[in-house]
Structures are given as C-alpha cells and as structure tokens.
Amino acid sequence: MQGVIVMRFFHMSDLHIGKQLHERSLLDDQRHVLTRVVEYVREYSPDAVIIAGDVYDKSLPSAEAVTVFDDFIVNLADTGTTVMLISGNHDSAERLNYGSRIFTKSNIHVAGMPPRNSGDHLKSVVLKDEYGEVTFWLMPFIKPGYVKGIFADENAVGASTDAVGDCCSSYDSAVHAVIARENIDYSERNVIVSHQFYTNGQTQPSRTDSETISVGGIDNVDVSAVKDFDYAALGHIHRGQKVGYDYVRYCGTMLKYSVSEREDNKALLMVDMKEKGKPAEITELKLGALHDVRLIKGKFDEIVRQYSDKNTNDYVSVVLTDENEVYNARQTLIDIFPNLLSVSVDNSRTNREYVEEYDDVNVSLDELFAEFFRRMQGRDMSDDERRAMEDVINISCRQ
C-alpha cells in the first residue's frame, strides 16, 4: 500500500533539565540537544512528540531550568505537532500539571497527576491516520499509595475486579490494576506512555550510574502489564533498550549523564506505526551533543603527551595508574581538559591500602562507602549524595 500515511511519533524521556554532571551545569548542553529535536520535528513531521517523564531533575526546578523547557515546548508548539508528556519520579506531579487544561488547547497534553479517586482515569489522546485511530494512554509515575483511593470502593473497579486483586500491595499490582480498570479495546491500536521500572521476569534492564536505584527491587513492574499495547513508550531508565518485546522500549536520555554512559549511543526514537498486527518501524535519530563524556586511564606523562595538543573540550574523567604520587596533577590536567570532571588513582598501592585500611571490622558502612566514593570519583560526596547514601543504608539495615 504505497503512499499510505502512517502514524509517526517521536519518543523521548528523562530530559532531567537542570541536572549537573560532577557539579557542572548542563543547561547549555540540554538547550542544544532540545533544539536538535525541534529541527528533527520540522524535518520528519511527526504527528506527535512523546515525553515519557522526568522533565526536570528536581521536583523544584530552578528558574533557568523552567525557561529551557518552556522555550522547548513553545518551539514544539510552533511546529503544529501534538505534544504528550507525563510526570516522572523526579518531577513534581502537581507543578507539572499546572495549566494542563489550557495547554490542551494548543495540542499539548500533560498528564502530571495519576488517577487518585474512583472518578479519575488515565488521560488519553486519540490521533488518526489512514488505518484509523490510535489511542495514546498517558500514565504518570505511580506508587501504590498514589492510587489506593481509586479502589477504596470496590465498585470503582467495575469489570476489572478479578484482575485487580490487592492493587496496592506493590508497584507491580498497582500498575496492572490502573491499566486494567481502563477496559482498553486491544483490538484497536493503543500506545502506553509510562515511567516505571519494568522488568522481563527476573531480567532487569541495563542501568547506569546516573539513575536512582531502589533497594530490593521494590519498584519492579513486570512487562506483562504493557505487553498488549502496540507500543510502550517508556521512561525512567537512562540507557536505550527494549524490555522483553521489540515494541516495549526505553528510549534513554538524550545526553550522557554519567561516565558510565560514555559508550552509549544517545538517540531520539522515531516510531512509524502501521496497521493493527504489523510491527512498528523504529528509527534512531542521532543527537549530537555539545560535549562528549569520556574516561581516560593511564600514566600521567602518557596522558599529557597524548592530549596536550588536542582539542579536548569534552567532559573528561581521568584515572591515573602511576605507582608514585604525581605532584599538582589536577591543575595540569585542567589546563589540558578545561571540562575535567574528576581525577582518581588506580594502582597497586591504592588497591592494597584500600584492602588493608578496611580490614578493620570497626569501620562503619557509611565510612567505608564514603572512602570508596572518594577513591572512585576523586572527590568527597556532596551533602545530597551523603544523605542519599544514609537513606539507602538505613533502609537496607531495616530489611
């Protein structure tokens, strides 16, 4: 059927606007890559742009971060495309939801708040192509406690009572229950937009150091919750990948938010949906970053010799392998790498000291981790990082 106009949409997530990399602002990098997205919209004319959560890095973003996102949304709206976005675990659902009814008039559909009462439902948006309708279901980040009000009255569940069970006992049961109560017609084409930690049975998605990890897998949701959709546009995981099925996708972040992502190929996903029963065509649109993220490991003199005459504006972490301490290494490396992130040492001496120093059973767990962090990152933890560490240790000790 040559010439048929199919449903095309872009899938992006985890913008984390306002995020810092080793206390270095990434706003210019984020502004640059969002501008590239708008250019792709003008080039490929998608019917919609989907943002699957974590618009901001913090629930109370800075004024500068809000301005960057506002400019992006305005530029998207100017193209005439439909925009759909949900809140993630980093977002303030209430703040993101503010003004959503007005935005709808400009084809910007915001689902900040999950359904919380028996009369609430997932926001849905219907678009059409030559094969008919496609319904997009917008499901913001869900915790079991967020949605318990929906099921306070058993009659609110309706025909889905058997599927729901104890809907508030876990993240998995909550997500299954919220989807089940919508009574979705799976004989038609449906797309779910979701921001959860999906797993394929016991197989977990590949993680990065820039993500927040829950203890004990309490936030796991089995992929069976979304397997009946024609495409699942997922957010939350920072590395692009499929989960169990080709059509269940994490698109990943558009920028490298940690050194652990240095080998990742960041991309915007372009999805072309065909008629019911035919697999969607997924294309990766590469996003050129202002700065790459790199890890350079070796002896100090060799690194200086190799990179002193090169253009090295990337974000660089250096690991020195010299057996002897190098005087003023950091300042020399900053002269070579203006965007130096960290300097750490990895040699036989530091490894031996690490083992010997912490063979003492009296060393506390937080002291042990703080020193490990210092050796790996070349700096002390920030106050926020230390509080996060203490929270994780406290939760673990209560298990």
VEXDREN-2710 file (C-alpha; in Angstrom, 1 decimal):
% VEXDREN-2710
k/r/px/py/pz
1/MET/0.0/0.0/0.0
2/GLN/2.5/2.5/-1.2
3/GLY/1.7/6.1/-0.3
4/VAL/-0.3/5.3/2.9
5/ILE/0.3/7.8/5.6
6/VAL/1.1/6.0/8.8
7/MET/1.2/7.3/12.4
8/ARG/4.6/8.7/13.2
9/PHE/5.7/9.9/16.6
10/PHE/8.9/10.7/18.4
11/HIS/9.7/9.0/21.7
12/MET/11.9/10.8/24.3
13/SER/12.2/10.8/28.0
14/ASP/14.3/11.7/31.1
15/LEU/15.3/15.2/30.0
16/HIS/16.4/15.9/33.6
17/ILE/16.6/19.6/32.8
18/GLY/18.7/21.3/35.4
19/LYS/20.8/18.2/36.1
20/GLN/24.5/18.7/36.9
21/LEU/27.4/16.4/36.0
22/HIS/30.0/16.5/38.8
23/GLU/28.5/19.8/39.9
24/ARG/28.8/21.2/36.4
25/SER/25.7/22.8/34.8
26/LEU/24.4/21.0/31.7
27/LEU/21.8/23.6/30.7
28/ASP/23.7/24.7/27.6
29/ASP/24.1/21.1/26.6
30/GLN/20.4/20.4/27.2
31/ARG/19.3/23.5/25.3
32/HIS/21.5/22.4/22.4
33/VAL/20.0/18.9/22.2
34/LEU/16.4/20.1/22.6
35/THR/17.0/22.5/19.7
36/ARG/18.1/19.5/17.6
37/VAL/14.8/17.7/18.5
38/VAL/12.8/20.6/17.1
39/GLU/14.9/20.5/14.0
40/TYR/14.1/16.9/13.6
41/VAL/10.4/17.6/14.1
42/ARG/10.5/20.1/11.2
43/GLU/12.4/17.6/9.1
44/TYR/10.3/14.5/9.7
45/SER/6.9/16.0/10.5
46/PRO/5.8/13.5/13.3
47/ASP/2.2/13.5/14.3
48/ALA/3.2/13.7/18.0
49/VAL/6.2/14.1/20.3
50/ILE/6.0/11.9/23.5
51/ILE/8.0/12.8/26.6
52/ALA/7.8/9.9/29.0
53/GLY/8.6/11.5/32.3
54/ASP/11.4/13.2/34.3
55/VAL/11.1/16.5/32.5
56/TYR/13.1/18.1/35.3
57/ASP/15.9/16.7/37.5
58/LYS/14.3/18.0/40.7
59/SER/10.8/18.5/41.9
60/LEU/11.5/22.2/42.5
61/PRO/13.5/23.1/39.3
62/SER/15.5/26.3/39.0
63/ALA/14.1/29.3/37.1
64/GLU/16.7/28.6/34.4
65/ALA/15.6/25.0/34.0
66/VAL/12.0/26.1/33.7
67/THR/13.0/28.6/31.0
68/VAL/14.8/25.9/29.0
69/PHE/11.8/23.6/29.0
70/ASP/9.4/26.5/28.3
71/ASP/11.4/27.5/25.2
72/PHE/11.4/23.9/24.0
73/ILE/7.6/23.5/24.4
74/VAL/6.9/26.8/22.7
75/ASN/9.2/25.8/19.8
76/LEU/7.4/22.4/19.5
77/ALA/4.0/24.0/19.6
78/ASP/5.1/26.4/16.7
79/THR/5.6/23.3/14.5
80/GLY/2.0/22.3/14.9
81/THR/2.8/18.8/16.2
82/THR/0.9/17.3/19.1
83/VAL/2.9/17.0/22.4
84/MET/2.2/14.5/25.1
85/LEU/4.1/14.3/28.4
86/ILE/3.8/12.6/31.7
87/SER/5.4/13.2/35.1
88/GLY/8.3/11.0/36.3
89/ASN/9.6/10.2/39.7
90/HIS/11.8/13.3/39.7
91/ASP/9.0/15.7/38.7
92/SER/6.5/17.4/40.9
93/ALA/3.3/16.0/39.5
94/GLU/1.3/19.0/40.8
95/ARG/3.6/21.6/39.3
96/LEU/3.9/19.8/36.0
97/ASN/0.1/19.5/35.9
98/TYR/-0.4/23.2/36.4
99/GLY/-2.1/24.8/33.4
100/SER/-2.6/21.5/31.7
101/ARG/-6.2/22.3/30.6
102/ILE/-5.1/25.5/28.9
103/PHE/-2.2/23.7/27.2
104/THR/-4.6/21.1/25.7
105/LYS/-6.0/23.9/23.5
106/SER/-2.5/24.2/21.9
107/ASN/-2.3/20.4/21.4
108/ILE/0.0/20.0/24.4
109/HIS/-1.4/17.2/26.6
110/VAL/0.1/17.0/30.1
111/ALA/-0.6/14.1/32.5
112/GLY/1.1/15.2/35.7
113/MET/-1.3/13.6/38.2
114/PRO/-2.1/9.8/38.2
115/PRO/-5.7/8.9/38.9
116/ARG/-6.3/9.0/42.6
117/ASN/-10.1/8.9/43.1
118/SER/-12.7/6.5/41.7
119/GLY/-13.9/9.0/39.2
120/ASP/-10.4/9.6/37.8
121/HIS/-9.0/7.9/34.7
122/LEU/-5.8/7.9/32.7
123/LYS/-5.7/10.7/30.2
124/SER/-6.0/9.5/26.7
125/VAL/-5.3/11.2/23.3
126/VAL/-6.7/9.9/20.0
127/LEU/-5.0/10.6/16.7
128/LYS/-5.9/9.2/13.3
129/ASP/-4.0/8.0/10.2
130/GLU/-5.2/6.2/7.1
131/TYR/-5.5/2.9/9.1
132/GLY/-7.8/4.5/11.7
133/GLU/-7.5/5.7/15.3
134/VAL/-4.5/5.3/17.6
135/THR/-5.2/5.9/21.3
136/PHE/-2.3/7.1/23.4
137/TRP/-2.7/6.4/27.2
138/LEU/-0.7/8.7/29.4
139/MET/0.2/7.1/32.7
140/PRO/2.3/9.3/35.0
141/PHE/4.7/7.7/37.6
142/ILE/2.7/5.6/40.0
143/LYS/3.4/4.5/43.5
144/PRO/0.9/2.1/45.2
145/GLY/0.0/4.8/47.7
146/TYR/-0.9/7.2/45.0
147/VAL/-3.7/5.2/43.6
148/LYS/-5.2/3.4/46.6
149/GLY/-8.1/5.9/46.7
150/ILE/-9.3/4.6/43.3
151/PHE/-10.1/1.2/44.7
152/ALA/-11.4/2.3/48.1
153/ASP/-14.8/1.5/46.7
154/GLU/-14.8/-2.0/45.1
155/ASN/-17.4/-0.8/42.6
156/ALA/-15.0/1.6/41.2
157/VAL/-13.1/-1.3/39.6
158/GLY/-16.1/-2.5/37.7
159/ALA/-15.5/-5.4/35.3
160/SER/-11.8/-5.5/36.2
161/THR/-12.2/-6.6/39.8
162/ASP/-10.8/-10.1/39.3
163/ALA/-7.7/-8.7/37.6
164/VAL/-7.0/-6.1/40.3
165/GLY/-6.8/-8.2/43.4
166/ASP/-4.8/-6.4/46.1
167/CYS/-3.9/-3.5/43.9
168/CYS/-2.0/-1.5/46.5
169/SER/0.4/-4.2/47.7
170/SER/3.2/-3.4/45.2
171/TYR/4.2/-1.3/42.3
172/ASP/3.5/-4.2/40.0
173/SER/0.0/-4.8/41.2
174/ALA/-0.8/-1.0/41.2
175/VAL/0.3/-0.6/37.6
176/HIS/-1.6/-3.7/36.5
177/ALA/-4.7/-2.5/38.2
178/VAL/-4.6/1.0/36.9
179/ILE/-4.3/-0.2/33.3
180/ALA/-7.0/-3.0/33.8
181/ARG/-9.7/-0.6/35.0
182/GLU/-9.5/1.4/31.8
183/ASN/-11.1/-1.5/29.9
184/ILE/-8.9/-0.8/26.8
185/ASP/-10.0/-2.2/23.5
186/TYR/-6.9/-4.1/22.4
187/SER/-8.5/-5.0/19.0
188/GLU/-7.6/-1.4/18.1
189/ARG/-4.2/0.3/18.1
190/ASN/-3.0/1.6/21.5
191/VAL/0.2/3.2/22.8
192/ILE/1.0/3.4/26.5
193/VAL/3.3/6.2/27.8
194/SER/4.7/5.2/31.2
195/HIS/7.5/6.0/33.7
196/GLN/8.2/2.9/35.8
197/PHE/10.9/0.3/36.3
198/TYR/9.8/-2.5/34.0
199/THR/11.5/-6.0/34.1
200/ASN/11.1/-9.1/31.9
201/GLY/10.6/-11.7/34.6
202/GLN/13.8/-11.9/36.5
203/THR/15.7/-10.0/33.8
204/GLN/16.3/-6.3/34.7
205/PRO/17.1/-3.6/32.3
206/SER/20.7/-2.3/32.0
207/ARG/21.3/0.5/34.4
208/THR/23.7/3.5/34.6
209/ASP/25.3/5.4/37.5
210/SER/23.0/8.4/36.8
211/GLU/19.9/6.6/37.9
212/THR/18.2/6.4/41.3
213/ILE/18.1/2.8/42.4
214/SER/15.5/1.4/44.8
215/VAL/16.5/-1.1/47.4
216/GLY/15.4/-4.7/46.9
217/GLY/13.6/-4.1/43.6
218/ILE/10.5/-2.9/45.4
219/ASP/9.6/-0.7/42.4
220/ASN/9.8/-3.5/39.8
221/VAL/6.8/-3.9/37.4
222/ASP/6.6/-6.9/35.2
223/VAL/6.5/-6.2/31.5
224/SER/3.3/-8.2/31.2
225/ALA/1.5/-5.1/32.3
226/VAL/2.1/-3.4/29.0
227/LYS/2.6/-6.4/26.6
228/ASP/-0.9/-6.0/25.0
229/PHE/-0.2/-2.5/23.7
230/ASP/1.1/-1.9/20.2
231/TYR/3.9/0.2/21.5
232/ALA/5.1/1.1/25.0
233/ALA/6.9/4.4/25.2
234/LEU/8.8/4.1/28.5
235/GLY/10.8/6.4/30.6
236/HIS/12.9/6.1/33.8
237/ILE/15.9/4.0/32.6
238/HIS/18.7/6.1/31.2
239/ARG/20.0/3.6/28.7
240/GLY/18.0/3.0/25.5
241/GLN/16.8/-0.7/25.2
242/LYS/13.9/-2.9/24.7
243/VAL/12.2/-4.9/27.6
244/GLY/11.2/-8.4/26.5
245/TYR/9.5/-7.2/23.3
246/ASP/10.7/-5.1/20.4
247/TYR/7.8/-2.7/20.9
248/VAL/8.4/-2.1/24.6
249/ARG/11.1/0.5/24.7
250/TYR/13.1/2.7/26.9
251/CYS/14.5/5.4/24.7
252/GLY/17.1/6.5/27.3
253/THR/18.3/10.0/28.0
254/MET/19.4/12.3/25.2
255/LEU/22.6/13.2/27.0
256/LYS/25.2/11.2/28.8
257/TYR/24.5/11.9/32.5
258/SER/27.4/9.8/34.0
259/VAL/30.7/8.5/33.0
260/SER/29.2/5.0/33.0
261/GLU/27.2/6.1/29.8
262/ARG/30.3/7.1/27.9
263/GLU/29.9/4.2/25.4
264/ASP/26.1/4.7/24.9
265/ASN/24.7/6.0/21.6
266/LYS/22.1/8.5/22.6
267/ALA/19.2/8.9/20.2
268/LEU/15.7/10.2/19.7
269/LEU/13.3/7.3/18.7
270/MET/11.1/7.8/15.6
271/VAL/8.2/5.3/15.6
272/ASP/6.1/4.6/12.5
273/MET/3.0/2.6/13.3
274/LYS/1.3/0.5/10.7
275/GLU/-2.0/-1.3/10.6
276/LYS/-3.0/-3.4/13.6
277/GLY/-0.9/-6.5/13.9
278/LYS/2.1/-5.2/12.0
279/PRO/5.3/-4.3/13.9
280/ALA/6.1/-0.6/14.3
281/GLU/9.2/0.6/12.5
282/ILE/11.6/2.2/14.9
283/THR/14.4/4.5/13.8
284/GLU/17.1/6.1/15.9
285/LEU/17.8/9.7/15.2
286/LYS/21.3/10.6/16.4
287/LEU/21.6/13.6/18.7
288/GLY/24.9/15.4/18.6
289/ALA/26.0/16.7/22.0
290/LEU/27.9/19.9/22.7
291/HIS/30.4/17.8/24.7
292/ASP/31.0/14.1/24.8
293/VAL/31.7/12.3/28.1
294/ARG/34.9/10.3/28.2
295/LEU/37.1/8.3/30.6
296/ILE/40.8/8.4/30.1
297/LYS/43.0/6.0/32.0
298/GLY/46.8/5.7/32.0
299/LYS/50.0/7.1/33.3
300/PHE/50.2/10.9/33.9
301/ASP/53.1/11.6/31.5
302/GLU/51.5/9.5/28.7
303/ILE/48.2/11.3/29.1
304/VAL/49.8/14.7/29.0
305/ARG/51.9/13.8/25.9
306/GLN/48.9/12.3/24.0
307/TYR/46.4/15.1/24.7
308/SER/48.3/18.3/25.3
309/ASP/48.0/19.5/21.7
310/LYS/44.4/18.2/21.1
311/ASN/41.1/20.0/21.2
312/THR/39.7/18.4/24.5
313/ASN/36.6/20.3/25.4
314/ASP/34.7/17.1/26.2
315/TYR/33.7/16.2/29.8
316/VAL/36.6/14.0/30.9
317/SER/37.2/11.8/33.9
318/VAL/40.9/10.8/34.4
319/VAL/42.1/7.7/36.2
320/LEU/45.9/7.8/36.8
321/THR/47.7/4.4/37.1
322/ASP/51.1/5.8/38.2
323/GLU/52.6/3.9/41.2
324/ASN/54.0/7.2/42.6
325/GLU/52.1/10.3/43.5
326/VAL/52.0/12.9/40.8
327/TYR/52.6/16.5/42.1
328/ASN/49.9/19.0/41.0
329/ALA/48.3/16.5/38.7
330/ARG/44.8/18.0/38.8
331/GLN/45.9/21.5/37.8
332/THR/48.0/20.3/34.9
333/LEU/45.1/18.1/33.7
334/ILE/42.7/21.0/34.0
335/ASP/44.9/23.0/31.6
336/ILE/44.6/20.2/29.1
337/PHE/41.0/19.3/29.8
338/PRO/39.0/22.5/30.6
339/ASN/35.9/20.4/31.4
340/LEU/37.7/18.0/33.7
341/LEU/35.2/16.1/35.8
342/SER/37.4/14.1/38.2
343/VAL/40.8/12.7/38.8
344/SER/41.3/9.4/40.6
345/VAL/44.1/6.9/41.1
346/ASP/44.0/3.2/40.4
347/ASN/47.3/1.4/41.1
348/SER/48.6/-1.5/43.2
349/ARG/49.4/0.8/46.2
350/THR/45.9/2.3/46.5
351/ASN/44.3/-1.1/46.0
352/ARG/46.4/-2.6/48.7
353/GLU/45.8/0.4/51.1
354/TYR/42.1/0.1/50.4
355/VAL/42.1/-3.6/51.5
356/GLU/44.4/-3.1/54.5
357/GLU/42.7/0.0/55.8
358/TYR/39.2/-1.5/55.7
359/ASP/40.1/-4.9/57.0
360/ASP/39.2/-3.4/60.4
361/VAL/35.7/-4.6/61.4
362/ASN/35.1/-1.4/63.4
363/VAL/34.8/0.7/60.3
364/SER/31.2/1.7/59.7
365/LEU/29.4/1.1/56.5
366/ASP/28.9/4.8/55.7
367/GLU/32.6/5.5/56.3
368/LEU/33.5/2.6/54.0
369/PHE/31.3/3.8/51.2
370/ALA/32.4/7.4/51.6
371/GLU/36.0/6.4/51.1
372/PHE/35.1/4.1/48.2
373/PHE/33.3/7.1/46.6
374/ARG/36.3/9.4/47.2
375/ARG/38.7/6.9/45.6
376/MET/36.5/6.2/42.6
377/GLN/35.3/9.8/41.9
378/GLY/38.3/11.8/43.1
379/ARG/36.2/14.0/45.4
380/ASP/34.1/13.9/48.6
381/MET/30.4/13.3/48.4
382/SER/28.1/16.3/48.3
383/ASP/25.6/16.8/51.1
384/ASP/22.8/15.5/48.8
385/GLU/24.8/12.4/47.9
386/ARG/25.7/11.7/51.5
387/ARG/22.0/12.0/52.6
388/ALA/21.0/9.6/49.8
389/MET/23.7/7.1/50.9
390/GLU/22.5/7.3/54.5
391/ASP/18.9/6.7/53.4
392/VAL/19.9/3.6/51.4
393/ILE/22.0/2.2/54.3
394/ASN/19.1/2.9/56.8
395/ILE/16.6/1.2/54.6
396/SER/18.9/-1.8/54.0
397/CYS/19.6/-2.2/57.7
398/ARG/15.8/-2.4/58.4
399/GLN/15.3/-5.3/55.9
END
